Amino acid sequence: MKDDRHRIFPDAHEDIEKTRELPDTPQTRSPAYRLAFADPDFLCRDELRPVRLQLELLKPEMLMTEYGVESTVVLFGGARIPAPDKKASARTKTLADLSQFYDEARTFARIVTERSLKEGKGENIIVTGGGPGVMEAGNRGAADAGGVSIGLNIVLPHEQAPNGYVTPDLSFNFHYFGIRKMHFLMRASAIVVFPGGFGTLDELFESLTLIQTGRMHRVPFLLFGRAFWEKIIDWDALADAGTISEDDLDLFRFVETAEEALAAMDDWHHPRTKRGGIPGR
């Protein structure tokens, strides 16, 4: 925390308290008289959007730094994938079948967190979108290991409150999707993607695009569930059409289990055979 012993100018909190002690007059009741930084109505004006964008970038960044978070392992995946003991209530058979990945996400996060705790340096902290499904499994696995994890929630009309396994001091809420995505990747040492819907696909392709275009350093990039991903995306067709290069298929690998994912992360920088097929075939 900042040392205020040599502060020259008044603290902002002190000035907020002083305004509460003023006489109640038409002037002091006027919105115009409020301190700008203590005026929610003013801060929410359309013209203040650049300031709000900056605040959403700064607040999680500063709090994570103060907490000692050095690097993260990003875990993306579907909010609708149930835990195995709740798969009977899944809305489709496919979702019920995908419940196996809840357990894999939980196990993966637990082992990553156990490793992180042994290192003791704030490295490889699990970060999820903070919601249900695969996200819950990731935060839950970190809690199983006795460690901390991050949740990056966003205000949505029908979702989502933070799941109960996110570390409270690392539970953040966003208005802007773009800033939230930046925080997912700013400290990323690995990206792990489980089956999911539009949100997961958005996160998958934006992250791959940043790496493909050199706007982000290459990190281990793992897709759980080859059968799912190959069914919904024809990766080879993209390369055959020339819309991506052959080398782009080497940016990620398929894995099926937590143990396989950890081995792939540890082995990431070793040479491997290209297709024949996409990495992991």
QUIBELNOR-V961472 format. One line per field, one symbol per residue. burial: + if it has 16 or more other ideal C-beta (glycine too) atoms within 10 Angstrom, else -. A space follows every 10 residues. Layout:
BEGIN
burial->???
END
This chain:
BEGIN
burial->---------- ---------- ---------- ---+------ -+-------- -+---++--+ +--+----+- ++++++++++ ++----+--+ ----++-+++ ++++++++++ +++--+---- -+++++++++ ++++++++++ +++++-++++ ++++-----+ -++-+++--+ ++++----++ +-+++-++++ ++++++--++ --++--++-+ ++---+--++ ++++++-+++ ----+---+- ---+---+++ +++++--+-+ ++-++----- -------+++ -
END
